[in-house]
Every structure is written in structure tokens, then in C-alpha cells.
Amino acid sequence: MAVTATPLTSTLVVTCESGVTPAGDPVTRKKSFSGVRADATIQDAYDVATALFSLVQDQVLEVVLSSNSELADE
């Protein structure tokens, strides 16, 4: 039997460096964007993340796209 996956929703999580501590260690923060369209390409998701964070001049360290799908046995 074949299993099919139906895309449901995706979440984009961006980790960025927003400064340094007095000791010189980097300060990182994560921002999540839920409700990303299931049919969005990975390139589109990455482009949106980098464009948004270029507005606040934080250095993007990591972009994660987490997708949820419903699995069904055909």
C-alpha cells in the first residue's frame, strides 16, 4: 500500500544575532512565523525571511522551515 502526504501548514523560524553581551558573547533571538502557505517554495520562504530581517539589520544565522503533513494509507 502506498502512503500519501497532504501538506497542511508550515512554520518559518528565523534565528538571528541581535547584538553582543557586555562580555562579548553574541545575543541571539528566534522569531517564528506560523501559517506559511503549504505550497510556498523553500526559496520563497528563505527570501522572505532574509528580506524581513534586513529591515532591522540583524544578522540571520539560521532559517528553518518546518512543514506538517497529513499521512494517509491509500
HTML snippet that shows the backbone in 3Dmol.js (N, CA, C, O; Angstrom):
<script src="https://3Dmol.org/build/3Dmol-min.js"></script>
<div id="view" style="width:600px;height:400px;position:relative"></div>
<script>
const pdb = `
ATOM      1  N   MET A   1       0.830  -1.180   0.000  1.00  0.00           N
ATOM      2  CA  MET A   1       0.000   0.000   0.000  1.00  0.00           C
ATOM      3  C   MET A   1       0.877   1.247   0.000  1.00  0.00           C
ATOM      4  O   MET A   1       1.919   1.296   0.653  1.00  0.00           O
ATOM      5  N   ALA A   2       0.438   2.232  -0.733  1.00  0.00           N
ATOM      6  CA  ALA A   2       1.183   3.488  -0.824  1.00  0.00           C
ATOM      7  C   ALA A   2       0.660   4.485   0.207  1.00  0.00           C
ATOM      8  O   ALA A   2      -0.539   4.561   0.477  1.00  0.00           O
ATOM      9  N   VAL A   3       1.574   5.229   0.761  1.00  0.00           N
ATOM     10  CA  VAL A   3       1.224   6.282   1.710  1.00  0.00           C
ATOM     11  C   VAL A   3       1.366   7.622   1.003  1.00  0.00           C
ATOM     12  O   VAL A   3       2.368   7.879   0.336  1.00  0.00           O
ATOM     13  N   THR A   4       0.359   8.470   1.154  1.00  0.00           N
ATOM     14  CA  THR A   4       0.419   9.802   0.557  1.00  0.00           C
ATOM     15  C   THR A   4       0.503  10.848   1.663  1.00  0.00           C
ATOM     16  O   THR A   4       0.029  10.635   2.779  1.00  0.00           O
ATOM     17  N   ALA A   5       1.110  11.972   1.336  1.00  0.00           N
ATOM     18  CA  ALA A   5       1.238  13.082   2.279  1.00  0.00           C
ATOM     19  C   ALA A   5       0.504  14.293   1.717  1.00  0.00           C
ATOM     20  O   ALA A   5       0.743  14.712   0.584  1.00  0.00           O
ATOM     21  N   THR A   6      -0.385  14.842   2.522  1.00  0.00           N
ATOM     22  CA  THR A   6      -1.101  16.057   2.148  1.00  0.00           C
ATOM     23  C   THR A   6      -0.555  17.204   2.993  1.00  0.00           C
ATOM     24  O   THR A   6      -0.710  17.196   4.214  1.00  0.00           O
ATOM     25  N   PRO A   7       0.082  18.194   2.358  1.00  0.00           N
ATOM     26  CA  PRO A   7       0.635  19.317   3.127  1.00  0.00           C
ATOM     27  C   PRO A   7      -0.466  20.072   3.868  1.00  0.00           C
ATOM     28  O   PRO A   7      -1.537  20.326   3.317  1.00  0.00           O
ATOM     29  N   LEU A   8      -0.190  20.428   5.122  1.00  0.00           N
ATOM     30  CA  LEU A   8      -1.152  21.176   5.921  1.00  0.00           C
ATOM     31  C   LEU A   8      -0.670  22.613   6.134  1.00  0.00           C
ATOM     32  O   LEU A   8      -1.144  23.535   5.470  1.00  0.00           O
ATOM     33  N   THR A   9       0.254  22.794   7.045  1.00  0.00           N
ATOM     34  CA  THR A   9       0.786  24.130   7.331  1.00  0.00           C
ATOM     35  C   THR A   9       2.294  24.051   7.493  1.00  0.00           C
ATOM     36  O   THR A   9       2.867  22.972   7.646  1.00  0.00           O
ATOM     37  N   SER A  10       2.915  25.208   7.457  1.00  0.00           N
ATOM     38  CA  SER A  10       4.352  25.292   7.680  1.00  0.00           C
ATOM     39  C   SER A  10       4.641  26.447   8.622  1.00  0.00           C
ATOM     40  O   SER A  10       3.863  27.397   8.719  1.00  0.00           O
ATOM     41  N   THR A  11       5.769  26.354   9.316  1.00  0.00           N
ATOM     42  CA  THR A  11       6.229  27.410  10.208  1.00  0.00           C
ATOM     43  C   THR A  11       7.652  27.760   9.837  1.00  0.00           C
ATOM     44  O   THR A  11       8.491  26.882   9.636  1.00  0.00           O
ATOM     45  N   LEU A  12       7.915  29.048   9.748  1.00  0.00           N
ATOM     46  CA  LEU A  12       9.245  29.554   9.432  1.00  0.00           C
ATOM     47  C   LEU A  12       9.852  30.074  10.730  1.00  0.00           C
ATOM     48  O   LEU A  12       9.253  30.914  11.402  1.00  0.00           O
ATOM     49  N   VAL A  13      11.037  29.580  11.087  1.00  0.00           N
ATOM     50  CA  VAL A  13      11.725  30.021  12.299  1.00  0.00           C
ATOM     51  C   VAL A  13      13.062  30.616  11.884  1.00  0.00           C
ATOM     52  O   VAL A  13      13.881  29.955  11.246  1.00  0.00           O
ATOM     53  N   VAL A  14      13.269  31.877  12.257  1.00  0.00           N
ATOM     54  CA  VAL A  14      14.491  32.586  11.897  1.00  0.00           C
ATOM     55  C   VAL A  14      15.275  32.864  13.174  1.00  0.00           C
ATOM     56  O   VAL A  14      14.748  33.445  14.122  1.00  0.00           O
ATOM     57  N   THR A  15      16.538  32.444  13.192  1.00  0.00           N
ATOM     58  CA  THR A  15      17.441  32.755  14.293  1.00  0.00           C
ATOM     59  C   THR A  15      18.385  33.838  13.817  1.00  0.00           C
ATOM     60  O   THR A  15      18.997  33.723  12.756  1.00  0.00           O
ATOM     61  N   CYS A  16      18.500  34.898  14.616  1.00  0.00           N
ATOM     62  CA  CYS A  16      19.375  35.995  14.212  1.00  0.00           C
ATOM     63  C   CYS A  16      20.203  36.469  15.400  1.00  0.00           C
ATOM     64  O   CYS A  16      19.875  36.213  16.559  1.00  0.00           O
ATOM     65  N   GLU A  17      21.280  37.165  15.077  1.00  0.00           N
ATOM     66  CA  GLU A  17      22.131  37.762  16.097  1.00  0.00           C
ATOM     67  C   GLU A  17      21.723  39.220  16.229  1.00  0.00           C
ATOM     68  O   GLU A  17      21.777  39.981  15.263  1.00  0.00           O
ATOM     69  N   SER A  18      21.313  39.602  17.433  1.00  0.00           N
ATOM     70  CA  SER A  18      20.796  40.956  17.626  1.00  0.00           C
ATOM     71  C   SER A  18      21.738  41.849  18.422  1.00  0.00           C
ATOM     72  O   SER A  18      21.378  42.973  18.770  1.00  0.00           O
ATOM     73  N   GLY A  19      22.925  41.368  18.711  1.00  0.00           N
ATOM     74  CA  GLY A  19      23.891  42.181  19.448  1.00  0.00           C
ATOM     75  C   GLY A  19      24.870  41.312  20.199  1.00  0.00           C
ATOM     76  O   GLY A  19      25.000  40.117  19.934  1.00  0.00           O
ATOM     77  N   VAL A  20      25.559  41.933  21.143  1.00  0.00           N
ATOM     78  CA  VAL A  20      26.516  41.210  21.978  1.00  0.00           C
ATOM     79  C   VAL A  20      26.310  41.610  23.433  1.00  0.00           C
ATOM     80  O   VAL A  20      25.852  42.712  23.732  1.00  0.00           O
ATOM     81  N   THR A  21      26.655  40.700  24.323  1.00  0.00           N
ATOM     82  CA  THR A  21      26.585  40.987  25.751  1.00  0.00           C
ATOM     83  C   THR A  21      27.797  41.822  26.145  1.00  0.00           C
ATOM     84  O   THR A  21      28.740  41.950  25.364  1.00  0.00           O
ATOM     85  N   PRO A  22      27.780  42.392  27.349  1.00  0.00           N
ATOM     86  CA  PRO A  22      28.961  43.131  27.806  1.00  0.00           C
ATOM     87  C   PRO A  22      30.231  42.276  27.831  1.00  0.00           C
ATOM     88  O   PRO A  22      31.342  42.800  27.747  1.00  0.00           O
ATOM     89  N   ALA A  23      30.056  40.958  27.947  1.00  0.00           N
ATOM     90  CA  ALA A  23      31.206  40.049  27.948  1.00  0.00           C
ATOM     91  C   ALA A  23      31.668  39.707  26.535  1.00  0.00           C
ATOM     92  O   ALA A  23      32.685  39.035  26.359  1.00  0.00           O
ATOM     93  N   GLY A  24      30.926  40.166  25.529  1.00  0.00           N
ATOM     94  CA  GLY A  24      31.307  39.917  24.141  1.00  0.00           C
ATOM     95  C   GLY A  24      30.666  38.702  23.506  1.00  0.00           C
ATOM     96  O   GLY A  24      30.972  38.366  22.362  1.00  0.00           O
ATOM     97  N   ASP A  25      29.776  38.037  24.234  1.00  0.00           N
ATOM     98  CA  ASP A  25      29.083  36.874  23.683  1.00  0.00           C
ATOM     99  C   ASP A  25      27.916  37.334  22.803  1.00  0.00           C
ATOM    100  O   ASP A  25      27.287  38.353  23.090  1.00  0.00           O
ATOM    101  N   PRO A  26      27.631  36.590  21.741  1.00  0.00           N
ATOM    102  CA  PRO A  26      26.525  37.000  20.865  1.00  0.00           C
ATOM    103  C   PRO A  26      25.164  36.815  21.541  1.00  0.00           C
ATOM    104  O   PRO A  26      24.957  35.868  22.299  1.00  0.00           O
ATOM    105  N   VAL A  27      24.259  37.721  21.255  1.00  0.00           N
ATOM    106  CA  VAL A  27      22.875  37.622  21.719  1.00  0.00           C
ATOM    107  C   VAL A  27      22.053  37.174  20.516  1.00  0.00           C
ATOM    108  O   VAL A  27      21.997  37.864  19.498  1.00  0.00           O
ATOM    109  N   THR A  28      21.416  36.014  20.643  1.00  0.00           N
ATOM    110  CA  THR A  28      20.597  35.504  19.545  1.00  0.00           C
ATOM    111  C   THR A  28      19.135  35.517  19.958  1.00  0.00           C
ATOM    112  O   THR A  28      18.800  35.451  21.141  1.00  0.00           O
ATOM    113  N   ARG A  29      18.284  35.603  18.961  1.00  0.00           N
ATOM    114  CA  ARG A  29      16.851  35.514  19.204  1.00  0.00           C
ATOM    115  C   ARG A  29      16.217  34.753  18.060  1.00  0.00           C
ATOM    116  O   ARG A  29      16.735  34.713  16.944  1.00  0.00           O
ATOM    117  N   LYS A  30      15.074  34.145  18.370  1.00  0.00           N
ATOM    118  CA  LYS A  30      14.326  33.400  17.362  1.00  0.00           C
ATOM    119  C   LYS A  30      12.972  34.054  17.175  1.00  0.00           C
ATOM    120  O   LYS A  30      12.336  34.500  18.130  1.00  0.00           O
ATOM    121  N   LYS A  31      12.554  34.101  15.944  1.00  0.00           N
ATOM    122  CA  LYS A  31      11.230  34.625  15.606  1.00  0.00           C
ATOM    123  C   LYS A  31      10.534  33.593  14.735  1.00  0.00           C
ATOM    124  O   LYS A  31      11.090  33.131  13.738  1.00  0.00           O
ATOM    125  N   SER A  32       9.314  33.234  15.116  1.00  0.00           N
ATOM    126  CA  SER A  32       8.539  32.242  14.369  1.00  0.00           C
ATOM    127  C   SER A  32       7.418  32.915  13.600  1.00  0.00           C
ATOM    128  O   SER A  32       6.774  33.844  14.089  1.00  0.00           O
ATOM    129  N   PHE A  33       7.200  32.433  12.400  1.00  0.00           N
ATOM    130  CA  PHE A  33       6.104  32.895  11.554  1.00  0.00           C
ATOM    131  C   PHE A  33       5.266  31.672  11.201  1.00  0.00           C
ATOM    132  O   PHE A  33       5.673  30.853  10.377  1.00  0.00           O
ATOM    133  N   SER A  34       4.102  31.550  11.821  1.00  0.00           N
ATOM    134  CA  SER A  34       3.243  30.400  11.549  1.00  0.00           C
ATOM    135  C   SER A  34       2.304  30.727  10.400  1.00  0.00           C
ATOM    136  O   SER A  34       2.177  31.880   9.989  1.00  0.00           O
ATOM    137  N   GLY A  35       1.662  29.714   9.899  1.00  0.00           N
ATOM    138  CA  GLY A  35       0.693  29.919   8.829  1.00  0.00           C
ATOM    139  C   GLY A  35       1.305  30.127   7.462  1.00  0.00           C
ATOM    140  O   GLY A  35       0.657  30.670   6.568  1.00  0.00           O
ATOM    141  N   VAL A  36       2.549  29.702   7.287  1.00  0.00           N
ATOM    142  CA  VAL A  36       3.177  29.791   5.969  1.00  0.00           C
ATOM    143  C   VAL A  36       2.419  28.853   5.035  1.00  0.00           C
ATOM    144  O   VAL A  36       2.119  27.715   5.394  1.00  0.00           O
ATOM    145  N   ARG A  37       2.119  29.329   3.859  1.00  0.00           N
ATOM    146  CA  ARG A  37       1.365  28.508   2.906  1.00  0.00           C
ATOM    147  C   ARG A  37       2.092  27.196   2.638  1.00  0.00           C
ATOM    148  O   ARG A  37       3.311  27.170   2.463  1.00  0.00           O
ATOM    149  N   ALA A  38       1.340  26.128   2.608  1.00  0.00           N
ATOM    150  CA  ALA A  38       1.924  24.807   2.403  1.00  0.00           C
ATOM    151  C   ALA A  38       2.568  24.677   1.030  1.00  0.00           C
ATOM    152  O   ALA A  38       3.474  23.863   0.850  1.00  0.00           O
ATOM    153  N   ASP A  39       2.114  25.473   0.053  1.00  0.00           N
ATOM    154  CA  ASP A  39       2.676  25.374  -1.293  1.00  0.00           C
ATOM    155  C   ASP A  39       3.819  26.368  -1.535  1.00  0.00           C
ATOM    156  O   ASP A  39       4.303  26.492  -2.660  1.00  0.00           O
ATOM    157  N   ALA A  40       4.250  27.075  -0.488  1.00  0.00           N
ATOM    158  CA  ALA A  40       5.377  28.006  -0.644  1.00  0.00           C
ATOM    159  C   ALA A  40       6.659  27.217  -0.895  1.00  0.00           C
ATOM    160  O   ALA A  40       6.907  26.199  -0.250  1.00  0.00           O
ATOM    161  N   THR A  41       7.465  27.693  -1.832  1.00  0.00           N
ATOM    162  CA  THR A  41       8.733  27.014  -2.106  1.00  0.00           C
ATOM    163  C   THR A  41       9.738  27.361  -1.017  1.00  0.00           C
ATOM    164  O   THR A  41       9.586  28.363  -0.318  1.00  0.00           O
ATOM    165  N   ILE A  42      10.755  26.536  -0.878  1.00  0.00           N
ATOM    166  CA  ILE A  42      11.773  26.811   0.129  1.00  0.00           C
ATOM    167  C   ILE A  42      12.546  28.079  -0.212  1.00  0.00           C
ATOM    168  O   ILE A  42      12.981  28.800   0.685  1.00  0.00           O
ATOM    169  N   GLN A  43      12.718  28.353  -1.497  1.00  0.00           N
ATOM    170  CA  GLN A  43      13.412  29.582  -1.898  1.00  0.00           C
ATOM    171  C   GLN A  43      12.590  30.807  -1.511  1.00  0.00           C
ATOM    172  O   GLN A  43      13.141  31.797  -1.030  1.00  0.00           O
ATOM    173  N   ASP A  44      11.271  30.745  -1.718  1.00  0.00           N
ATOM    174  CA  ASP A  44      10.399  31.858  -1.333  1.00  0.00           C
ATOM    175  C   ASP A  44      10.451  32.099   0.174  1.00  0.00           C
ATOM    176  O   ASP A  44      10.537  33.244   0.619  1.00  0.00           O
ATOM    177  N   ALA A  45      10.399  31.030   0.956  1.00  0.00           N
ATOM    178  CA  ALA A  45      10.442  31.158   2.413  1.00  0.00           C
ATOM    179  C   ALA A  45      11.759  31.785   2.860  1.00  0.00           C
ATOM    180  O   ALA A  45      11.769  32.661   3.725  1.00  0.00           O
ATOM    181  N   TYR A  46      12.855  31.346   2.283  1.00  0.00           N
ATOM    182  CA  TYR A  46      14.170  31.898   2.630  1.00  0.00           C
ATOM    183  C   TYR A  46      14.262  33.368   2.234  1.00  0.00           C
ATOM    184  O   TYR A  46      14.757  34.189   3.006  1.00  0.00           O
ATOM    185  N   ASP A  47      13.794  33.697   1.048  1.00  0.00           N
ATOM    186  CA  ASP A  47      13.839  35.085   0.575  1.00  0.00           C
ATOM    187  C   ASP A  47      13.027  36.017   1.479  1.00  0.00           C
ATOM    188  O   ASP A  47      13.464  37.128   1.778  1.00  0.00           O
ATOM    189  N   VAL A  48      11.861  35.570   1.908  1.00  0.00           N
ATOM    190  CA  VAL A  48      11.029  36.383   2.795  1.00  0.00           C
ATOM    191  C   VAL A  48      11.733  36.592   4.133  1.00  0.00           C
ATOM    192  O   VAL A  48      11.749  37.705   4.659  1.00  0.00           O
ATOM    193  N   ALA A  49      12.309  35.535   4.679  1.00  0.00           N
ATOM    194  CA  ALA A  49      13.000  35.650   5.972  1.00  0.00           C
ATOM    195  C   ALA A  49      14.162  36.628   5.901  1.00  0.00           C
ATOM    196  O   ALA A  49      14.299  37.490   6.769  1.00  0.00           O
ATOM    197  N   THR A  50      14.992  36.507   4.889  1.00  0.00           N
ATOM    198  CA  THR A  50      16.149  37.397   4.792  1.00  0.00           C
ATOM    199  C   THR A  50      15.723  38.831   4.491  1.00  0.00           C
ATOM    200  O   THR A  50      16.359  39.772   4.965  1.00  0.00           O
ATOM    201  N   ALA A  51      14.661  39.013   3.715  1.00  0.00           N
ATOM    202  CA  ALA A  51      14.175  40.363   3.420  1.00  0.00           C
ATOM    203  C   ALA A  51      13.617  41.030   4.677  1.00  0.00           C
ATOM    204  O   ALA A  51      13.889  42.205   4.925  1.00  0.00           O
ATOM    205  N   LEU A  52      12.845  40.298   5.466  1.00  0.00           N
ATOM    206  CA  LEU A  52      12.292  40.862   6.693  1.00  0.00           C
ATOM    207  C   LEU A  52      13.388  41.283   7.662  1.00  0.00           C
ATOM    208  O   LEU A  52      13.334  42.369   8.239  1.00  0.00           O
ATOM    209  N   PHE A  53      14.372  40.428   7.834  1.00  0.00           N
ATOM    210  CA  PHE A  53      15.408  40.732   8.818  1.00  0.00           C
ATOM    211  C   PHE A  53      16.448  41.710   8.301  1.00  0.00           C
ATOM    212  O   PHE A  53      17.226  42.244   9.091  1.00  0.00           O
ATOM    213  N   SER A  54      16.483  41.957   7.016  1.00  0.00           N
ATOM    214  CA  SER A  54      17.371  43.005   6.510  1.00  0.00           C
ATOM    215  C   SER A  54      16.834  44.383   6.895  1.00  0.00           C
ATOM    216  O   SER A  54      17.593  45.351   6.951  1.00  0.00           O
ATOM    217  N   LEU A  55      15.540  44.475   7.159  1.00  0.00           N
ATOM    218  CA  LEU A  55      14.937  45.745   7.562  1.00  0.00           C
ATOM    219  C   LEU A  55      15.374  46.174   8.960  1.00  0.00           C
ATOM    220  O   LEU A  55      15.433  47.368   9.252  1.00  0.00           O
ATOM    221  N   VAL A  56      15.678  45.213   9.820  1.00  0.00           N
ATOM    222  CA  VAL A  56      16.104  45.526  11.189  1.00  0.00           C
ATOM    223  C   VAL A  56      17.611  45.367  11.364  1.00  0.00           C
ATOM    224  O   VAL A  56      18.131  45.557  12.463  1.00  0.00           O
ATOM    225  N   GLN A  57      18.292  45.032  10.321  1.00  0.00           N
ATOM    226  CA  GLN A  57      19.746  44.923  10.276  1.00  0.00           C
ATOM    227  C   GLN A  57      20.316  43.893  11.247  1.00  0.00           C
ATOM    228  O   GLN A  57      21.466  44.012  11.670  1.00  0.00           O
ATOM    229  N   ASP A  58      19.526  42.888  11.600  1.00  0.00           N
ATOM    230  CA  ASP A  58      20.046  41.769  12.379  1.00  0.00           C
ATOM    231  C   ASP A  58      20.647  40.755  11.422  1.00  0.00           C
ATOM    232  O   ASP A  58      20.147  40.560  10.314  1.00  0.00           O
ATOM    233  N   GLN A  59      21.720  40.111  11.855  1.00  0.00           N
ATOM    234  CA  GLN A  59      22.356  39.098  11.014  1.00  0.00           C
ATOM    235  C   GLN A  59      21.600  37.779  11.152  1.00  0.00           C
ATOM    236  O   GLN A  59      21.469  37.246  12.254  1.00  0.00           O
ATOM    237  N   VAL A  60      21.110  37.261  10.045  1.00  0.00           N
ATOM    238  CA  VAL A  60      20.399  35.987  10.047  1.00  0.00           C
ATOM    239  C   VAL A  60      21.421  34.861  10.171  1.00  0.00           C
ATOM    240  O   VAL A  60      22.346  34.752   9.366  1.00  0.00           O
ATOM    241  N   LEU A  61      21.237  34.022  11.201  1.00  0.00           N
ATOM    242  CA  LEU A  61      22.135  32.895  11.428  1.00  0.00           C
ATOM    243  C   LEU A  61      21.576  31.592  10.878  1.00  0.00           C
ATOM    244  O   LEU A  61      22.320  30.734  10.403  1.00  0.00           O
ATOM    245  N   GLU A  62      20.244  31.452  10.949  1.00  0.00           N
ATOM    246  CA  GLU A  62      19.628  30.190  10.540  1.00  0.00           C
ATOM    247  C   GLU A  62      18.179  30.437  10.146  1.00  0.00           C
ATOM    248  O   GLU A  62      17.479  31.231  10.775  1.00  0.00           O
ATOM    249  N   VAL A  63      17.743  29.754   9.107  1.00  0.00           N
ATOM    250  CA  VAL A  63      16.343  29.785   8.679  1.00  0.00           C
ATOM    251  C   VAL A  63      15.863  28.340   8.614  1.00  0.00           C
ATOM    252  O   VAL A  63      16.442  27.512   7.910  1.00  0.00           O
ATOM    253  N   VAL A  64      14.792  28.047   9.361  1.00  0.00           N
ATOM    254  CA  VAL A  64      14.246  26.687   9.398  1.00  0.00           C
ATOM    255  C   VAL A  64      12.796  26.737   8.932  1.00  0.00           C
ATOM    256  O   VAL A  64      12.009  27.550   9.415  1.00  0.00           O
ATOM    257  N   LEU A  65      12.453  25.874   8.003  1.00  0.00           N
ATOM    258  CA  LEU A  65      11.073  25.731   7.544  1.00  0.00           C
ATOM    259  C   LEU A  65      10.577  24.372   8.009  1.00  0.00           C
ATOM    260  O   LEU A  65      11.054  23.333   7.552  1.00  0.00           O
ATOM    261  N   SER A  66       9.620  24.392   8.919  1.00  0.00           N
ATOM    262  CA  SER A  66       9.061  23.166   9.474  1.00  0.00           C
ATOM    263  C   SER A  66       7.684  22.949   8.860  1.00  0.00           C
ATOM    264  O   SER A  66       6.797  23.791   8.993  1.00  0.00           O
ATOM    265  N   SER A  67       7.512  21.820   8.189  1.00  0.00           N
ATOM    266  CA  SER A  67       6.256  21.539   7.488  1.00  0.00           C
ATOM    267  C   SER A  67       5.500  20.402   8.160  1.00  0.00           C
ATOM    268  O   SER A  67       6.097  19.431   8.626  1.00  0.00           O
ATOM    269  N   ASN A  68       4.185  20.537   8.204  1.00  0.00           N
ATOM    270  CA  ASN A  68       3.314  19.496   8.736  1.00  0.00           C
ATOM    271  C   ASN A  68       2.470  18.933   7.607  1.00  0.00           C
ATOM    272  O   ASN A  68       1.912  19.676   6.799  1.00  0.00           O
ATOM    273  N   SER A  69       2.385  17.620   7.563  1.00  0.00           N
ATOM    274  CA  SER A  69       1.592  16.947   6.534  1.00  0.00           C
ATOM    275  C   SER A  69       0.733  15.871   7.174  1.00  0.00           C
ATOM    276  O   SER A  69       1.096  15.286   8.194  1.00  0.00           O
ATOM    277  N   GLU A  70      -0.406  15.625   6.556  1.00  0.00           N
ATOM    278  CA  GLU A  70      -1.254  14.518   6.981  1.00  0.00           C
ATOM    279  C   GLU A  70      -0.891  13.307   6.134  1.00  0.00           C
ATOM    280  O   GLU A  70      -0.880  13.381   4.906  1.00  0.00           O
ATOM    281  N   LEU A  71      -0.596  12.198   6.790  1.00  0.00           N
ATOM    282  CA  LEU A  71      -0.245  10.969   6.087  1.00  0.00           C
ATOM    283  C   LEU A  71      -1.465  10.060   6.015  1.00  0.00           C
ATOM    284  O   LEU A  71      -2.185   9.891   6.999  1.00  0.00           O
ATOM    285  N   ALA A  72      -1.687   9.481   4.851  1.00  0.00           N
ATOM    286  CA  ALA A  72      -2.835   8.595   4.662  1.00  0.00           C
ATOM    287  C   ALA A  72      -2.405   7.363   3.883  1.00  0.00           C
ATOM    288  O   ALA A  72      -1.609   7.443   2.947  1.00  0.00           O
ATOM    289  N   ASP A  73      -2.941   6.239   4.285  1.00  0.00           N
ATOM    290  CA  ASP A  73      -2.682   4.975   3.606  1.00  0.00           C
ATOM    291  C   ASP A  73      -3.701   4.834   2.486  1.00  0.00           C
ATOM    292  O   ASP A  73      -4.906   4.809   2.735  1.00  0.00           O
ATOM    293  N   GLU A  74      -3.221   4.742   1.268  1.00  0.00           N
ATOM    294  CA  GLU A  74      -4.113   4.644   0.103  1.00  0.00           C
ATOM    295  C   GLU A  74      -4.517   3.218  -0.133  1.00  0.00           C
ATOM    296  O   GLU A  74      -5.265   2.935  -1.068  1.00  0.00           O
TER     297      GLU A  74
END
`;
const viewer = $3Dmol.createViewer("view");
viewer.addModel(pdb, "pdb");
viewer.setStyle({}, {cartoon: {color: "spectrum"}});
viewer.zoomTo();
viewer.render();
</script>
